[in-house]
Amino acid sequence: MSSSTSDVLVVGGGIIGLVTAWRAAQRGFATAVLDPAPGGGAAQVAAGMLAAVTELHYGEHTLLGLNLESARRYPDFVAELTELTGHDVGYRRSGTLAVALDADDRAQLRELHALQRQSGLASEWLSGRECRRLEPLLAPGVRGGLRVDGDHQIDPRRLVAALVAACERAGVAFHRDGAERLTVSAGRATGVRTRAGTTLTARQVVLAAGSLSGRLAGVPAEVLPPVRPVKGQVLRLTVPRRYAPFLTRTVRAVVRGSQVYLVPRENGELVVGATSEELGWDTTVTAGGVYELLRDAHELVPGITELPLAETRAGLRPCSPDNAPLLGPTGLDGLLLATGHHRNGVLLAPVTGDALAHALATGELPAEARPFTPRRFRAAALSEQSA
Ligand SMILES: Cc1cc2nc3c(=O)[nH]c(=O)nc-3n(C[C@H](O)[C@H](O)[C@H](O)COP(=O)(O)OP(=O)(O)OC[C@H]3O[C@@H](n4cnc5c(N)ncnc54)[C@H](O)[C@@H]3O)c2cc1C
């Protein structure tokens, strides 16, 4: 049986595991990533909206702070990655327009606007006509909308490719295999045993296995992350040159209670998403999912039915009970978590990488990440038991 050792072993090489490994290696840790297919995962499906302001929800103010902080770090993060790797990651600062198609949607959007303003966020209310002036292909029935110039986008597939390249340059070792079991000795995580039977040891293990993070054998029950998969189906259309520019910014709406968004990339790709389904680890693309997305997107921008349909895909968002990530040290020495990023994993990549590198170096989370300690769920469970 072979074995290998490192300072930091990251289990899972999705966007979150990769950014963690890159930042850890930059701090001087001998770092390894274990994943059968690094650079895969939900980022291959995600739209890449960096939507701290338009994704604001009641009761998620703490998460808003982290989302905004990560959005603030994005320009430097992209500049550093691009300079290091030469990869263009499709970062586009073109803003977002959230629109309403009927009176109910408009009332909801007005509430979101009020919440954004109370939270000190920049967004501007526009009439239907003003919305169409910005995006002439919007349906004539659009009743109004919110212009959010600060919510940008990135191409997540390009971003993970750049992160793999950055990791390689920083000396990160990749083990193309899966973790079968966490190994624990004398009350401390010591590494993993892989499916191929290799033993990988490390001083610190970061569990970043996305929606599968709660399923790794050997992790004591009291530190197992409460993460579940939330399925999302997405379509990719192509905008032929003769139709460009089809849309100049991300356009989104709530249609019959479901979110729909259209994210136009500079290379002509138009991403239409996304369903949100609680179906376990199922990633089947269904006729119903595709139908609903096309139906809702067509109500918003009727011209989409002219565009070639290039791809249909489903992925799994790693979701925690409070929709916020679990970051940093756990109750088991040597085991840290970087998971539960749900619908904001692409947005939260920069702040997550920085927070985990800090925690690996100091044992503590930086101030902005402290509310996201995994220990919050243990504390909540204990207080329920004693109540
Ligand atoms: C439809 C959809 C749309 C989205 N849109 C956006 C968006 O617009 N903006 C945004 O910010 N976010 C978006 N997201 C969310 C974002 O994609 C996720 O939050 C993020 O990709 C999660 O990354 P991760 O690395 O934690 O997990 P994953 O991407 O799931 O990666 C986990 C990795 O761990 C590996 N792994 C699992 N088990 C093991 C094991 N036992 N051993 C070794 N490796 C293992 C897997 O192979 C995988 O590579 C979207 C997600 C979906 C599904």
The ligand as a Gaussian input file, in Angstrom:
#p B3LYP/6-31G(d) Opt

LIG

0 1
 C      -27.324000      25.334000     -11.251000
 C      -26.335000      26.053000     -10.396000
 C      -26.134000      27.411000     -10.580000
 C      -25.238000      28.106000      -9.769000
 N      -25.022000      29.425000      -9.992000
 C      -24.169000      30.111000      -9.192000
 C      -23.922000      31.483000      -9.431000
 O      -24.454000      32.069000     -10.376000
 N      -23.066000      32.142000      -8.585000
 C      -22.452000      31.503000      -7.539000
 O      -21.722000      32.162000      -6.798000
 N      -22.656000      30.187000      -7.302000
 C      -23.499000      29.480000      -8.103000
 N      -23.734000      28.154000      -7.866000
 C      -23.154000      27.544000      -6.666000
 C      -21.734000      27.077000      -6.841000
 O      -21.580000      26.416000      -8.077000
 C      -21.376000      26.124000      -5.696000
 O      -21.646000      26.738000      -4.452000
 C      -19.888000      25.768000      -5.733000
 O      -19.514000      25.318000      -7.017000
 C      -19.586000      24.702000      -4.698000
 O      -18.240000      24.375000      -4.837000
 P      -17.549000      23.236000      -3.943000
 O      -16.146000      23.175000      -4.371000
 O      -17.877000      23.474000      -2.503000
 O      -18.359000      21.902000      -4.293000
 P      -18.396000      21.057000      -5.644000
 O      -18.395000      21.924000      -6.812000
 O      -19.522000      20.103000      -5.469000
 O      -17.025000      20.271000      -5.643000
 C      -16.781000      19.236000      -4.754000
 C      -15.642000      18.397000      -5.283000
 O      -15.384000      17.404000      -4.311000
 C      -15.122000      16.185000      -4.970000
 N      -15.434000      15.098000      -4.030000
 C      -16.632000      14.748000      -3.512000
 N      -16.492000      13.698000      -2.693000
 C      -15.175000      13.391000      -2.669000
 C      -14.407000      12.417000      -2.005000
 N      -14.950000      11.512000      -1.167000
 N      -13.076000      12.372000      -2.228000
 C      -12.492000      13.285000      -3.051000
 N      -13.168000      14.235000      -3.705000
 C      -14.494000      14.286000      -3.516000
 C      -15.992000      16.191000      -6.207000
 O      -15.427000      15.356000      -7.221000
 C      -15.955000      17.675000      -6.602000
 O      -14.944000      17.953000      -7.542000
 C      -24.575000      27.423000      -8.703000
 C      -24.747000      26.054000      -8.556000
 C      -25.613000      25.362000      -9.380000
 C      -25.774000      23.878000      -9.221000

